[in-house]
Amino acid sequence: MGEYKMKMVYGPVPSRRLGRSLGVNPIPLKTCNYSCVYCQLGRATQMTNQRRDFFPPEEILNEIKRAIELHSGRGEIDFVTFIGEGEPTLCKSIGWLIRETKEIADMPIAVDTNGSLLYREDVRNDLSQADVVMPSLDAGTAETFRKINRPHRGIGFEAVVEGMEKFRQEYDGEIWLEVMLVKGINDSEKELEAIKSRLEKIGPDRIYINVPIRPPAESWAVPPDTEAITLAHTILGDGNVVDIAAEETGEFSIVGFTNPKDAILAIIRRHPMREEQVIETLEKFELRDVHDDLKRLEESGKIKKVKYREKVFWLTVGGKREYD
């Protein structure tokens, strides 16, 4: 098929929740209505709360078709996931894309969203066609919501929570809700009890407890102590709580790439990687070439090396971070 480059579809990549996930990105880099302190892509650079088509939806669908054709028969895709380099529900045509993808994909569809727009009926209708919807709720109060998620001024906390509650009432699929814990912000007993009171009304099928395992937008946004994570399990645990705080394992697909430079840029643009992950993923290339390309890309200013929690990560230069 020749070299296989795509702008809006990537992977499959290993996911701690979804297995092998084919990512669909309908949003430009760091276009979001939140600027979360823990975001692995850095601070939001295009804050918006307006839905529109940022890319032609037909082009996105064509890339999905090509990716499915390329990986068909290999058993490499467990989910097609609309995830974005920002908030995917800002894409006005996401409902059409989900519907069309279900026509061509013999695998379930997931949407990874911050859940901020579920107060809108059109967004709830769009996501109702997905098999799994994965919203986030990191706070139980408006004050903590503003501290950790730093939302667009047009977003109110109560509307966000009520939107999730309405979606649960209307939606027949699975809701897997994630709580990202950040030390000193939402990891106290008081904060966790506040989150629990909200979750009880939403009634998700699963609750995933997560912590920042990759370099966050703000260097101080670090995982809580072990005791706080244990406390979170005690307070939130009711049989459907899953801990995904461990680092993910598994290979990142580099099918179609003919040189390590393009493969490196395509993967870490959306998914900052530990240095050992980069080497393992690019093992089809000569190790010398991988190291040389990493060095050249760093010298060119396209990627940079960051130390976080005693590990070395590679990430692209783009979204603003406290490290910058």
N, C-alpha and C positions, 0 to 999 in steps of 0.2 A: 504493500500500500504506500510505500515511500514514507518520508518523514511525516510524523503525525503531530501537528501542533494545533492546540486549541486555545481559545481565549477565555471561554466561559465554562468549560467542563474539564475536570481533572480527576486523576486517580485511575482505578480505585486506591484508596488509602486506608490504613488500619484505623478503626474506630473502636474505642472501649465500649461503646454502647451498641454499635450497629455491625460490627464485624468488618467486612470489606465494603467500603462505601464509595460509590461513584459520586463525586461532588458536582453540583450544578450551581454556578455563581451568576445570578442575574443582576448583580449590583456592582458598581465600580468600587475600587479599593477605598475602604474607610468612609463609605457613604452610609450614615447611620443616624438613628434618632436617640442613641445612647452614646456616651463616651466612657465606658466602664473602666474603672481604675485597673482592672486585672486583664484587659483585653490583650491577647497575644499579638495582635496586629498593630498595637500602638493606639494613640489617641485618635478619635474621629477627626478627620480634616474637612469633611463635608457633612455638617449637621443639617438634617432636613426631616420633616415629618410629612412630606407630600408624596403621595404615591404617583409613580409614572413609570413608563418603560425607558430604562436607561440604555438598553440594547434592543435591537429588533428581535422580538420573540421568536420569529421564524428561524433566525440564525442560531439562537440558543437551542431550539428543538432539533435543528439539523446536526448540531454538535452532539446532542444526546444520542441521536440515531447512529451517528458514526462511531461513538464510543461503545455503544451496546453491540454494534456489529463487530467491532474489533475484538471485544472481550467475550462474545457469545461462544458457548461451548467450552469455555475454560473454567467455569465455575468460580470466577473471580469476583463477582458482584453479588453482595447480599442485599444491599439497599441502593436505590437511587435517592440521593439526599440533596434537597434544596437548602443550601447553607449560606452562601454568599460571603463576600469580603466586607460585608456590612449587614444591615437587616434585610433579609430576603423578602419580607412581606411589603417592603416599599416598592417592589416590582408590581406594577398594576396588572400584568398579565400572568401572575404566578398561578392563578386558578386554571387558566387555559393551558399553561405549560404542564401542570400536574395531570390534567385530564388527557391531554395528548400523549404524555409520556406513558400513562397507564395503558393506552392503546397499543404501544409498541414494546413495552418492557414487561417481561415475565418475572418480575421481582417487585417487592413492596416499595412504596414511596414514603419517604420521611421528609419532614420540614423541621429544620433547626432554627428556632426563632427566639427573640427576646420576649415575645408575647405582648409587646407594648401596644399593638394595634388590634388586639382581639376585641376591644370595645366596639369596633366597627363591624357592622353586619356584613359588608362586602368582603372583609378579610376573613371573617368566620366562615362565610360561604365558600370562599376560595380554598381554605385549608380543610374543609369538611371532606374533600375528595382524597386526602392523603390517608395512608394506613397508620402512620405514627406522626404525632406532632410533639415536638420537644421544646416547650417554652422554658424560660428561666424566671425564677423568683428568688432574689437574693436578700430581700428585706421584708420586714413585717410592718414597718412604719414609713411614713412619707419622708421623715428626716433621714433615716438610714438609706432609703431609696435614692435620695439626692446625693448622698455621700458616695455610695458605691457605684451607682449606674450613671450618674450625671446626665439626666435625660434632657431632651429638647424641651424648651420652655412651654411648648404646647401640650406636654404630656403630664397628666396628673396621676398620682399613685393609686387613688381609689378607683379611677376609671380603668387602670390596667388590671387591677385585681378583679373588679366586677366583670371585665371582659373575659377573663379566664374562667370565672364561674359560669357565665352565660355559655361559653364555648363547651364546657363540660356537660351542660344540660342538653345541648343540641347535637353534640358530636358522638358518633358511634364507634370511632376508632380508638386507638390507644393514646393516652397522654402520658409522656415520660417527662416529668418536670425536674429540672436541675437547680440545685442550690449551690452557688459558688461561695465558699467561706473564705474570708480575708481577715487576717489577724488584726484585732483591735477595732474592727468595724461591725461585724455581724456574728461574732463567735461567742458572745457572752450568753449566760443563761437567759437573761431578759430578752435579748434580741432573738434567740432561738425559739423561745416561747411565743414571741410575736409572730415569727414566721409560721410556726406550727398552727396558730389560730387561723391564719390565712389558708394554709394548705388543707385544713379540715373542711373548709367550705368549697374548695376547688375539687378535691377528691381525685387526684391523679392516680393512674394505674401503677406508676412507679415513681419513686423519688430518688434522684441521684445526688449524692453528696460529693462535691468536687472541690479542689483547691487549685490555685495557680501553679501549674507544673512547668510552664514555659515563661520566658521573660515577659513580664506584664508591662502595661503602658506606664505605670508608676513603679519605680524600683522598691518602694516601701510596701507594695501590695503583695505580701508574702503569705504562705499558708499558716494557719493557726497551729498552736502547739498540739501535740498528740492528745493531751487531756481535753482540749476544747473539741477536737474531732470526735472523741469518745462521747463527750457530753451531747454533741449534735445527734449522734446515733441513738442515745438514750432518749432524748426529747422527741426527735422526729420519727424514731423507729416504730413501725407498726406492722412489720412483716413485708413491706414492699420497698424498703430503703436499701439502696445499693451504693457501695463505696467505689467511686472511680478515681480516687485520688492518686492511684499508682500510675506510673508512666506507661503509655501504650507500647505494645510490641507488635511486630509484623512488618511486612515489606510494603513499600510504596511503589505503585506501578510506574515504570518508566518506559512502557511499551511505546515504540514509535520515535523515541529520541535517539539520534545518532551520535551525540557527543555529550559529555558530562556537563558542560557549561549550561546548555539549554535545560537539561534535566534539573540541575540544581536550582536555577532561577524559577522554573515552573512550580517546583514543590515548595520551596521555602517562602515564596511570595505569600502563600496562604497558610503555611504550616511551618513555623520556625522549628528547626530540627537540632537535636543534639549532634555533636560532631560525629559520634560513633554511628548514629543513624544515617548520616550522609554517606559515610564510607560503606556501610552495609548495603544501602539502597543502590549505590552505584558500582557494585562489585563486578558487573558485566564489563565495566571499563577498566583500563589499566589504572592501578592505584596511583602511579606517578602522575597520570593525566588528571585524575581527580584532585590531587593536592595542588598541582600547577594551576588548574582552573579556579580553585578556591582562592588561591593567592592572587591571581589576575583579577578576579571579580572583586576581591576586597580592595585591591589597589585602584580599581576603576571607580570605587565608591558605590557600586551597585549592591553589595552585601557587606555585612559587618559581623564581627564576632563579639558576643556578649557573655559574660560569666554570670550565671544565676544559680544560686543554691549549690555552689561548688561544682557546677557542670558548665561546659562550654557549649553554647548554642550559636548556630548561624541563622541570620535573618536578613531580609532585604531592607534596604534603606527606603523609608517611605513614611508611614504613620509616625507622628511625633511621639517620643517617649521621654521620660525623665532622664534616661541615660544620655540623650542627645545634648 
